[in-house]
């Protein structure tokens, strides 16, 4: 398995419980697709450099995990299906 880092930006107008539900859904997606989470860092709401879908801020979360190609594919699929995720990125750690 390889090491990855993913960051996603959520709609800042969501209720706290909905935000937590989305983060839990992402964590479950990683776990169910044979990934292992090593760290979760919730940055909270930050100002964006430019507007995304009429939002000037976003809720940032960074997750470090170990996984395979299918883990990354499933995670990307889940990101694309959720309209509350404004942006996301998945990077492979080159250590």
N, C-alpha and C positions, 0 to 999 in steps of 0.2 A: 504494500500500500504506500501511497505517496502522501506528502503533507500538502494541505491546501489552506488558503485563507479566503473567506468570502465576506464581503461587506454589502449590506443592503440598506436602502433609505426608504422609510415608510412615510406615508401621509401623516403630517403632524397633527391633523385635526381629529384623529381617531381617539376614542376613549382609551384609558389606560388598560382596561381589561381586554379590549380588542387587540391592542398593540401586543400585549403579552401572549395572547392566543396565537397571533401570527408568528411570533418568535418561537413559541412552543411547537408550532406546526413545522417550522423550518428545522428545528432540532430533531423532531420525530422523523422527518424525511431523511435526514442524514443517518440517524440510527437504523431506520428500517431498510436503507439501501446499503447496509454493511459498512457504514462509516463509524468513526470513533471521534467524538468531540474532545478536544484537549483544552480549549479555552473559549469563553464567551465574554465579550466586552461590550456592554451597552453604553454608548456614548451619550444617549439622550438626544434632545432636540437641539439642532445647530442651524445657524443661518447658511443657506446655500449660496454658492458663488453666482448663480444665475437662476432664474425661475424655472421650475419644472412643473408642468401642468398647472400653472397659476399658483404654485406654492413658493413662498420665499424662504421656507425652513423645512427641515425634514428630521425624522427620528432615525439616528444612525445605530447600527449594530454590526459588530465584527465577530466572526466565529472562525476559530482555527480548528481544523479537523484532519484526520487521516482517512483516506478513502481510495476507491478505485474509479475507473472511468465511468462506470454505471452510476456511481454515487453522484458525480458531477453532472451527468446527463439528467438524472431525476431531479436534482436540486434546481437546475436551470429550468426544467419544465414547470416545476412548482412556482418558481419566481415569475415566469411569464403568464401563468394563469391567474395570479393575484393582482387585481387592479389597484390595491392599496400600496403596492411596492413600486415606488417611483423610479428607482434605479438599483442595479445590482452589478457586482463584479465577482468573479471567482478566479483566484490566482494560485498557481502552483508554487510552493515554497522550494527554492533551489538549494537548500542546505545539504 
